[in-house]
Amino acid sequence: MTRNIIALALTVVIGMCSAGAANAEQLADRSSASIKNDLNYLMYTPDDYASSGKAYPLVVWLHGGDQGGADIEKVKSSGIPKLIEDGKAFPFLVFSPQNPSEELLYPIEKVKAALDEVMSKYRVDRTRVYVMGFSRGGFGTWAMAEQFPETFAAVVPMAGGGNRHYLSRTNEKAAFWVFHGTNDAVIPLSDSVVLYERLVGLKRNARLSVLEGVDHSGVEWAALKDPELWNWLLKQRLEVAP
């Protein structure tokens, strides 16, 4: 008796599903929604920019987690903007977008849209555009290199991480320099190592600096205060479409 009841119930369910399938329909549509790009950012120009007619290299700086939100002044407290605030002069433009979230990763599509806008307003040497970032900005740096490979001649992630499977999308002509500390208790050193090893496997131009005894917060300054980084960076160049 029980078997007959179960069989009858299954028959009813299957019949209902079959009837629903006959009437089901999936409509193709396209969203027309637009997302406002309201990123705050800092823009640095070299001392001779106004008096010169030449194009300049441009560095995209992606800050760490503590500078996110809506107060742009926070971005000046660390990284390249902090060096500029302290009086250091650079021979290149610096575009420093602020992550609008204090908790989430950078919205890289918005960053790229803002970068395109900046590149249309300033005299930028499009063969020498570089992306650098620390911690959460290091994650953003990896993602920018994967999502927009045609843009960046050099990629410098510091104490970051990401998805190694998408590294095959990176530009074969781009150069990578990865920094991470052995005492990083926030983002494990292995996060950078696995990405670097993937780049090597892809035969990319990549180097890894493992900073002995350096913790998470120390990686940023150890990298940025290394003169060799800047000498190396400005030598990197891509061939780009006119």
Secondary structure, 3 states (H helix, E strand, C coil): CHHHHHHHHHHHHHHHHHHHHHHCCCCCCCCCCCCCCCCCEEEECCCCCCCCCCCEEEEEEECCHHHCCCCHHHHHHCHHHHHHHCCCCCCCEEEEECCCCCCCCCCHHHHHHHHHHHHHHCCEEEEEEEEEEECHHHHHHHHHHHHCCCCCCEEEEECCCCCHHHHHHCCCCCEEEEEEECCCCCCCHHHHHHHHHHHHHCCCEEEEEEECCCCHHHHHHHHHCCHHHHHHHCCCCCCCCC
